[in-house]
Amino acid sequence: MSESEWDSIRKQARHLENDIDMKLIAFNKVGVGAASGGTLPPANSSDTSPLLGDHVFESLSLEIEQMLDKLSNINEKMSEIPNSGAAIMHVLQRHREILHGYRQEYLKIQANHTTRMEREELLRGSGLGPSTVGSPSTSGLSRRDMYLKENTHLQSSSSMVNDQISIAMETKEHLSSQRQHLKRFQTRMHDISNRFPLISSLIQRINIRKRRESLILGGVIAFCTILLLLYAFH
């Protein structure tokens, strides 16, 4: 798998994680609203707002389940990529942790919704409404959950930034290593280029010496020839 395909799959995972994050916020709000219904109607009331809230809650629940399954498949695709560095393995681990956190939060919201619905049924059966029993504690629990969720999001963002920093540091190390190799290659080429004038100068000196030796040899031969001629005529 090429680097462009890896980036494309990772962008899909991030986009889907953002969508799931927003869906979970809406899911939590709808769960609280569906359970409380603003004000509980009497047992013989024909108000259908709680039923509508339950319908939206179920629809969001099904949609989030499908998105979580899709995100799980995307993470599996990323895990099938051959290991090419510790930074990529760290990123894959973070995506798995984010998926696990979303699943836990999804199950927690469902459990809280079920608990609220059972509690409201008990209050309705006893003739007590949320305005008389339990409303402040329910509101306080929801606010605390939102604070915890926001803290989780901040930690997740911080972890993703750390992942990006790790990838940047690893890229910097690779670039520094390549720079060292290029420097060594440039130094070697410079040495070779500096040796060429020396070789040329050496060849020129050899040629001059050969010419000088040829002249000396020619002079000796001529001198000997002259001596032989003089000896022959005298």
C-alpha positions as CSV (number, residue, x, y, z in Angstrom):
1,M,0.0,0.0,0.0
2,S,1.4,3.4,-1.0
3,E,1.8,6.4,1.2
4,S,-1.1,8.2,-0.5
5,E,-3.5,5.3,0.2
6,W,-2.3,5.3,3.9
7,D,-3.0,9.1,4.1
8,S,-6.4,8.6,2.5
9,I,-7.5,5.8,4.9
10,R,-6.2,7.8,7.9
11,K,-8.2,10.9,6.7
12,Q,-11.3,8.7,6.5
13,A,-10.7,7.5,10.0
14,R,-10.3,11.0,11.4
15,H,-13.4,12.3,9.6
16,L,-15.4,9.4,10.9
17,E,-14.1,9.9,14.4
18,N,-15.2,13.5,14.3
19,D,-18.7,12.5,13.0
20,I,-19.0,9.9,15.8
21,D,-17.9,12.4,18.4
22,M,-20.7,14.8,17.3
23,K,-23.2,12.0,17.1
24,L,-22.4,10.9,20.7
25,I,-22.9,14.4,22.0
26,A,-26.3,14.5,20.3
27,F,-27.0,11.0,21.4
28,N,-26.4,11.9,25.0
29,K,-28.6,15.0,24.8
30,V,-31.4,13.0,23.1
31,G,-31.1,10.3,25.8
32,V,-31.5,12.8,28.6
33,G,-34.4,14.5,26.8
34,A,-36.1,11.2,25.9
35,A,-35.8,10.0,29.5
36,S,-37.0,13.2,31.1
37,G,-39.3,14.5,28.4
38,G,-39.0,18.0,29.8
39,T,-41.9,17.4,32.2
40,L,-43.4,14.0,32.6
41,P,-47.1,13.9,31.5
42,P,-49.7,12.1,33.5
43,A,-50.2,8.4,32.9
44,N,-53.4,9.1,30.8
45,S,-51.9,11.9,28.8
46,S,-51.7,11.7,25.0
47,D,-48.5,13.7,24.7
48,T,-46.1,11.8,22.3
49,S,-42.9,13.8,22.8
50,P,-41.3,11.1,25.0
51,L,-42.2,8.6,22.3
52,L,-40.7,10.8,19.6
53,G,-37.6,11.2,21.8
54,D,-37.3,7.4,22.1
55,H,-37.6,7.0,18.3
56,V,-34.8,9.5,17.7
57,F,-32.7,7.8,20.4
58,E,-33.1,4.4,18.7
59,S,-32.4,5.9,15.3
60,L,-29.2,7.6,16.6
61,S,-28.2,4.4,18.4
62,L,-28.4,2.4,15.2
63,E,-26.6,5.0,13.2
64,I,-23.7,5.2,15.8
65,E,-23.4,1.4,15.8
66,Q,-23.0,1.4,12.0
67,M,-20.4,4.2,12.2
68,L,-18.5,2.4,14.9
69,D,-18.4,-0.8,12.8
70,K,-17.2,1.2,9.8
71,L,-14.5,2.8,11.9
72,S,-13.5,-0.6,13.1
73,N,-13.2,-1.8,9.5
74,I,-11.0,1.2,8.6
75,N,-8.7,0.5,11.6
76,E,-8.4,-3.1,10.3
77,K,-7.4,-1.8,6.9
78,M,-4.7,0.4,8.5
79,S,-3.5,-2.5,10.5
80,E,-3.0,-4.6,7.4
81,I,-0.3,-2.2,6.1
82,P,3.2,-3.6,6.6
83,N,5.1,-2.2,9.6
84,S,7.1,0.8,8.4
85,G,8.0,2.6,11.7
86,A,7.3,3.0,15.3
87,A,5.4,6.2,14.7
88,I,2.8,4.5,12.4
89,M,2.3,1.7,15.0
90,H,1.8,4.4,17.6
91,V,-0.8,6.1,15.4
92,L,-2.6,2.8,14.8
93,Q,-2.7,2.2,18.6
94,R,-4.2,5.7,19.2
95,H,-6.9,5.0,16.6
96,R,-7.8,1.8,18.3
97,E,-7.9,3.5,21.7
98,I,-10.2,6.2,20.3
99,L,-12.5,3.5,18.9
100,H,-12.5,1.7,22.2
101,G,-13.3,5.0,24.0
102,Y,-16.2,5.7,21.7
103,R,-17.6,2.2,22.2
104,Q,-17.4,2.6,26.0
105,E,-19.0,6.0,25.9
106,Y,-21.8,4.7,23.6
107,L,-22.5,1.8,26.0
108,K,-22.4,4.2,28.9
109,I,-25.0,6.6,27.4
110,Q,-27.2,3.6,26.6
111,A,-26.9,2.4,30.2
112,N,-27.6,5.8,31.6
113,H,-30.6,6.2,29.3
114,T,-32.0,2.8,30.4
115,T,-31.4,3.8,34.1
116,R,-33.2,7.1,33.6
117,M,-36.1,5.5,31.8
118,E,-36.6,2.9,34.6
119,R,-36.3,5.7,37.2
120,E,-38.9,7.8,35.4
121,E,-41.2,4.8,35.2
122,L,-40.9,4.3,38.9
123,L,-41.6,8.0,39.6
124,R,-44.6,8.0,37.2
125,G,-45.9,4.9,38.9
126,S,-45.6,6.6,42.3
127,G,-47.2,9.8,41.1
128,L,-44.0,11.9,41.5
129,G,-42.6,14.0,38.7
130,P,-39.1,15.2,38.0
131,S,-39.9,18.6,39.3
132,T,-40.4,17.2,42.8
133,V,-37.9,14.3,42.9
134,G,-34.5,13.8,41.5
135,S,-34.3,16.7,39.0
136,P,-31.2,18.4,40.4
137,S,-29.2,15.2,40.8
138,T,-30.1,14.2,37.2
139,S,-29.0,17.6,35.9
140,G,-25.8,17.4,37.9
141,L,-25.0,13.9,36.6
142,S,-25.5,15.1,33.0
143,R,-23.2,18.1,33.5
144,R,-20.5,15.9,35.1
145,D,-20.7,13.5,32.2
146,M,-20.3,16.4,29.8
147,Y,-17.2,17.7,31.7
148,L,-15.7,14.2,31.7
149,K,-16.4,13.9,27.9
150,E,-14.8,17.3,27.3
151,N,-11.8,16.2,29.3
152,T,-11.6,13.0,27.3
153,H,-11.7,15.0,24.0
154,L,-8.9,17.3,25.2
155,Q,-6.8,14.2,26.1
156,S,-7.5,12.7,22.8
157,S,-6.5,15.9,21.0
158,S,-3.3,16.1,23.0
159,S,-2.4,12.6,22.1
160,M,-3.0,13.2,18.4
161,V,-0.7,16.3,18.6
162,N,1.9,14.1,20.3
163,D,1.6,11.6,17.5
164,Q,2.1,14.3,14.9
165,I,5.1,15.6,16.8
166,S,6.6,12.0,16.9
167,I,6.1,11.6,13.2
168,A,7.7,15.0,12.5
169,M,10.7,14.1,14.7
170,E,11.1,10.8,12.9
171,T,10.9,12.6,9.5
172,K,13.5,15.1,10.7
173,E,15.8,12.2,11.7
174,H,15.4,10.6,8.2
175,L,16.1,13.9,6.5
176,S,19.2,14.5,8.6
177,S,20.5,11.0,7.8
178,Q,19.9,11.7,4.1
179,R,21.7,15.0,4.4
180,Q,24.7,13.2,5.9
181,H,24.8,10.7,3.1
182,L,24.6,13.6,0.5
183,K,27.5,15.4,2.3
184,R,29.7,12.3,2.2
185,F,28.9,11.8,-1.5
186,Q,29.7,15.4,-2.3
187,T,33.0,15.2,-0.4
188,R,33.9,12.1,-2.3
189,M,33.1,13.7,-5.6
190,H,35.1,16.7,-4.6
191,D,38.1,14.6,-3.8
192,I,37.9,12.8,-7.1
193,S,37.7,16.1,-9.0
194,N,40.7,17.3,-7.1
195,R,42.7,14.3,-8.1
196,F,42.2,14.8,-11.8
197,P,44.6,17.8,-12.1
198,L,47.2,15.9,-10.2
199,I,47.0,12.9,-12.6
200,S,47.1,15.3,-15.6
201,S,50.2,17.0,-14.1
202,L,51.9,13.7,-13.5
203,I,51.3,12.5,-17.1
204,Q,52.7,15.8,-18.4
205,R,55.8,15.4,-16.3
206,I,56.3,11.8,-17.7
207,N,56.0,13.1,-21.2
208,I,58.6,15.8,-20.7
209,R,61.0,13.3,-19.1
210,K,60.5,10.9,-22.1
211,R,61.3,13.8,-24.5
212,R,64.4,14.7,-22.5
213,E,65.6,11.2,-22.5
214,S,65.0,10.9,-26.2
215,L,67.1,14.0,-26.8
216,I,69.9,12.7,-24.6
217,L,69.9,9.3,-26.4
218,G,69.9,11.0,-29.8
219,G,72.8,13.2,-28.8
220,V,74.8,10.2,-27.5
221,I,74.2,8.3,-30.8
222,A,75.2,11.3,-32.9
223,F,78.4,11.8,-30.8
224,C,79.3,8.1,-31.2
225,T,78.7,8.2,-34.9
226,I,80.9,11.2,-35.3
227,L,83.7,9.5,-33.4
228,L,83.4,6.4,-35.6
229,L,83.6,8.5,-38.7
230,L,86.7,10.3,-37.5
231,Y,88.3,7.1,-36.5
232,A,87.6,5.6,-39.9
233,F,89.0,8.5,-41.9
234,H,92.1,8.9,-39.7
